[in-house]
Amino acid sequence: CASPSDFERELASVPQYATSAEQWQHALALAAHIRESRAVAQPAARRAAAAAWVAVRARFPLERALASEAAFRAAEQLRILEEDSAALRELEFVRHESPDADLRSKAALEAAHIERRRRNGERALDLYLALSADSSAPPRRRDEAALWVGKTYAQLGRFADAERWLRRASERASHALDRVRAFDEWCALYVGIDDLEAAAGVLSTCRASLAPLVLEETRLGEVVRDALDSMRCIPLLERAVARRRERAAASALSTRR
């Protein structure tokens, strides 16, 4: 039998209170200690807070809104502690029990991110796909999931699927910034396979499609201009073009010799 983890031992030591409000306040007080702790003491403080939040969820599961919020807070701390299995258990509770559609979608996204970081690409992909199709989730959360579908397909080496989803996200995302992010990933995808002409075409399409917003003297216009200027694909493309020119010059010099 495996020995209990530090977190499991911490969970066993959480005091039980008569009411959910008291249990919540206990967890809240321990969470406040994280910010007050020195770096060396923070992991222990995080474990204590995570255990206290799990105790709220475990002891008052029928108070679904409260229990789900506690489970999500526990998962945040467990993720930082790299207690991934425990974090995923809490997020699973939120996904199935929370009455709040936004919190359910946040939990689904976090679970997918954890699975991706654990190199469980297919499981992450299933979660992203499910969220992208969840009509109860807020539109921007669905758009974010769709973007991650494309990125995950790329990480799995499925170029055609990645291209299709990134193109779709660039066209359908409800917010301009999410469209910029999709164009950015789409362009970078082409740079990654050295199709620099296609990458330049995606960048040109991005700028043309967002041109009306760029011209606006509004806060959104300013934000979109900044986002376009900060696209990571621009330096990637510039460096790739420079490398191609260097190779061409070296090849020409070799031929002359």
N, C-alpha and C positions, 0 to 999 in steps of 0.2 A: 504494500500500500504506500502510495507516495506521501511524503510528509507535507503538512499544510503550508501554504505560502504565507509570507508576512501579512498579505492582505486577508487571507482566510482567518488567521489568528486574530487580526484586528477586528474582523467582523464578529467573531465569537465573543469579544469583550465589550461590544456596544451595549450600554444599559437600555433596558426596556422601560418605556414610559406609558402611562395610562391612556394618553390621547395622542392623536396624530399631530396636533399642534405642538405639544411638548416634544415629541420625537423630531419634528421639523426644526424647532428652535435649537435643539441640541446639535443637529447636523449643521445648521446655519452658523452656530458659534464656532464649530470646528473648521468650517470652510473659511471663516474670517482669520483663523490662525495661520492659514497658508501664506497670506500676504505679510503677516507679521514675522514669519519664520526666516531665519537666516538660510542661505542656500544649502548648507550642510544638513539642516533639519527639515527642509521642505519635503523630501520624499516621505518621511514619517508623518508629517502633517497632512500630506495628500492622502496617504493610506487611511488615516483616521477619519478624514472627511468623507472619502469614498465609502468606507464601511458604514458610516453614519447615514449617508444617503441611501445606501442599499437597505439598511435597517428600516427606514421609512417605507420603502417600497414593499419589503417582505412582510412587515407587520401590519400594514394597512393597505393591502392590495385592492380592496373594494372601493377605496376612495381614489378612483381611477385618475382624475386630473392631478391630484397631489402626488400619488405614487409614481405617475409617469414623469412628472417634472423632477422628482427625486432621482428616478432611475437615469434620466438624461444627465443630470448633474454628476451622478456617480460615474457614468460612462466617460464623461469629460476628464475626470481625474484619473480613472483607470487607464485611459488611452495614454495620458502623459506618463504614467508609471509603467507603460508597456505591458500591462495586464490585459492583453488583447481578448482573450477568451472570456474573461469576466466582463469586459466592456461590451462585447458583442451580446452577452446574455441580457445585460441591462437595456441595450438598444432594441433587442428583439421584443422585450416587454413593451417598450414605448411604441414600437411599430404596430403592435397588435392590440394594445389596451388604451392608448391615449385617445381622449375624445377630441383633441386638438389636431386638426389636419396638418397645420404648419409644423407642429412638433413631431408628428409622425413622419413627415417628409424629411425633416432635419435628421431624425434618427436613421432613416433609410440611407440618406446620403453619407452620414458618418460611418455607418456599418459598411457601406460599399468602399469608402476610403480605407478603412482598416483592412478589409479583405485584399484590396489592391496592394497596400503596403506590405502585406504578408505574402505577396506573390500568388494569391488565389485569384488570378485574373478572370477566370470563367465565373466564379461566384460573384465577384465584384460586378462583372458585366450584367449578370442576371438582376442584381439589385438596381443598377443604374437604369436598365431597360424597363424594369417594373415601375420605377419612379417616373420615368419620362412619359409613361402611358397612364399614370394615375390621375384621373380627372378631378379627384378631391384635393390634390396638392396645389399650392399656389403656382401660378404660371412661371415665375422666375425660378422656382425650385425645379420644375419640370425642365426648363431650359438648361439649367445647370447640369441636370442629370443627362440630358441629351448631349451636351458638350463632352461630358465624361465618357459617354458611350463611344463617341468618336475617338477620344484620346486612348481609351482602353483597347479598342480594336487596333489602334496603331501600335500600342505596346505589345499586343499579341501577334503582331506581324500580319494582320488582316487588312492590307492596304485598301482594297476596294470598299470594304465595309466602313473603314475609317473615313475615307474620302466622302462617301455617301452621307454619313451622319454629320460630318463637319460642314459640308455644303448645306445640308438641311438646316443645321443650327444657325448658320450665317444668314439664311433667308427667312427663318421663321421665328427666331427669338423675339420676345416681346419688348425687350429693352435694348437700346442701342449699344450699351456697353457689352452686353452678352453677345451681340452680333460681332462686335470688334474682336472679342476673345475667340469666337469661332473662326473668323477670318484669319486671325493670327495663327491658330493651331493648323488650319488648313494650309496656309502658305508654308509653315514650317514643315509640314508633312511632305510637301513637294521638294523642299530644300534637302530633306533627309534622304531622298532617293536621287538627288542631283538632277531633278527636272526643273532647272532654274527658270526656263521660259514659262512653264506652268505656274511656278511660284510667283513670278513677276505679274502674270495675268491675274492671279487671285488678289494680289496686293492692289493692283489697278482697279479691279472690280470693287474691292472694299472701299477704296477712296471715292469712287464714283457713286456708289450706293448711299454713302453717308454724307456726301457733299452738301445736301440741303441743310442738314443739322450743323455741319461745320461752319456754315455761313451765318448761323443764328447768333445774335448777341444776347445769349441767355446763359444761365448756369449750365444747362444741359449741353449747349453748344461748346462751352469752355471745357467741360468734362470730356466730351467726345474728342475734341481737338487734342487734349492731353493724352487720351487713350491711344489715338492713332499715332501720335509722335513716339509713344512708349512701346509700341508693338515689338516684341522680341524677335519676330521674323525679319525685321528690317536689317539689323546687324548680321543676323545669320545669312541672309541673302547677299548682303554686301561682301561678307567674307568669302562666301562660296563663289561669287563672281570673280573676286580678286584671285582666288586659288585657280580658277579655270584659266584666267588670263596668264597667270604665271606658268601654268602647265603648257599653254599654247606657245608662249614665248620660248620656253625651254625646248619644246619640240621643234620649233622653227630654227632655233640656234643649232640644235643637234643635226637637223637636216642639212643646213648650210655647210656644216663641217664634213 
